[in-house]
Amino acid sequence: MQQIIIQVKDKNKARKLFELLTELDFVSSVETSEAIDTEASTTTLKESSDFFSLAGLWEGREISLESIRQKAWPKQHP
């Protein structure tokens, strides 16, 4: 098992990162050195619990990196 230590300056951003990490299926545990305000993040945790429900969203669509680039930066003729 690997361990990563991250120091975050902003408490709100630390809360968001904590919520994201708890939703990932390959993360076995998330620990903090300070208590995170769970009351404020309860709604966000419930909303973010559908993270994996979007799996397969692009199923059956022909999407490539090149097609995305062409749509984002079309060639402009002078």
Secondary structure, 3 states (H helix, E strand, C coil): CCCCCCCCCCHHHHHHHHHHHHHCCCCCCCCCCCCCCHHHHHHHHHHHCCHHHHCCCCCCCCCCHHHHHHHHCCCCCC
